[in-house]
Amino acid sequence: MSENMSEKTNDKLKEKQPLPWWRRILLVLVLMAIGLLTVFIVVSYLAGKQLSAEIVKISQAGEPLTFSDLEADIIQSNTAEDAARHYIDALLNIRPEELTNLKRANTSYRNNITSLPASEFPDELREEVTQNLERFQPVLEKLDKGARIPLSRFDIGIIHGIKAFRTRVLRLQPAAFLLSLRTLDLILRGEDDAAVNSAVSMLRIMRTFDSHPTMVLSTVKAILVGLACEDICLLLEHGRPSEESLAKLQQVLAETIPANALERMFLAERVYQIELARNLIPENTTSRLLQGKVPDLPERLSLPAIFWSRLRIRREAARYLRDMAQLITAARRPWPEPLDAIVGNAVKSGEKPSRLTSSSAVLVRLTTQTLTVVRCTILAIVIERYRRSHGELPGSLDEVLPTYINSIPLDPFTGKKLLYSHDEETYAVYSTGINRQDDGGSIKPKADEKRPQDWGLRIHFREPR
């Protein structure tokens, strides 16, 4: 019996002996692994919830989450024929490589029209442009047909990946320069009403950017709209189109940049980023709020294998959506509040701005300048219509109301009416520009200045040919 009790005592002593050191280390590692795994699961869940919450906010606000939602705002064509077919047919017959040649010819033509009378225009340049226009006559005819009918939407190619998108955009640019070159040639030939129709065709092709007005597309459109406005100014200086043609040109130009262009740009950019990052978004949110056929974008962001990288990307995506929501809110305010809220804050901030903040500031500034040029050009057409009807310039902008325009366009830099000045040979329509001071229509930079004090245009009016 005593032996049994001794054995039991020895067994208990053995049980109370500490575990070997390697077992203790192993146990600690296992517990740490379980703890880390638990933390990973919780943090990943919270990051997904955070991203889902931002998507839900967008949905609850009734804002577009997909390109289909964004396209719903575009006026649908009620006719059997859609301009998109003519535009696509035209673009298939022009190569992106033509852009360099057309740009060069356009610049040379523009410089010579400005500095030389038609009788001294270089014959070899006119011959080169004539050959280009004859070669692309089928393209021009299709672009003109498209300009005369409604456009419901246009597949810019962005939902099929960067390669398809760039191909379509790189064809639109030479098409626009081709139309501009024809306009300049018609001005030189004295066919002013035909030049107006050509300028209208160029302005109407800008509709192709409106279905998916992302930041990149908005930049391209701004450049081409500025080119069209330069053509119109040359037409006003060197030509004498009919009152009917000028009225049509004024109306089409007013429709080129929508009032909510800045807001739509940010909405489209957010939709595009959501499409790229769909793999980051939790499946329940995707199935509930991002329904519909999802294009298989080659650039779609995939989740990396490393957990911390996945977590970082998800958190950056949520931050992007929060920042973009602030930009969209600012873009809905009347001018110049978007300029102050987005560009002003980016400049004043002591911290290094994010890439979104920096690019947004650049795009807002570009949009402000483009909108200013368009509004100044509209007002120049109005003044020219008044001058040709009354035989003199209006003493003030109030004299053109309401016969030629219902209200004076506002200066995006100040939110006040655009400014007007004139002398015996010229008249200027301008904005105060970034300094928000009236510098008397000083729209060309002085010798010691990098940029003009005011922003706008000056027309040298001439008597009829």
Secondary structure as UniProt FT lines:
FT   HELIX           2..16
FT   HELIX           21..60
FT   TURN            61..62
FT   HELIX           67..71
FT   TURN            72..73
FT   HELIX           83..91
FT   TURN            92..93
FT   TURN            96..97
FT   HELIX           98..115
FT   HELIX           118..120
FT   HELIX           123..135
FT   HELIX           137..147
FT   HELIX           158..160
FT   HELIX           162..189
FT   HELIX           192..205
FT   HELIX           206..209
FT   HELIX           215..238
FT   HELIX           243..256
FT   TURN            259..260
FT   HELIX           261..276
FT   HELIX           278..280
FT   HELIX           283..289
FT   TURN            298..299
FT   HELIX           307..331
FT   TURN            335..336
FT   HELIX           337..338
FT   HELIX           339..344
FT   HELIX           345..348
FT   HELIX           355..390
FT   HELIX           397..400
FT   TURN            401..404
FT   TURN            412..414
FT   STRAND          419..422
FT   STRAND          426..431
FT   HELIX           433..435
FT   TURN            447..448
FT   STRAND          455..460
//
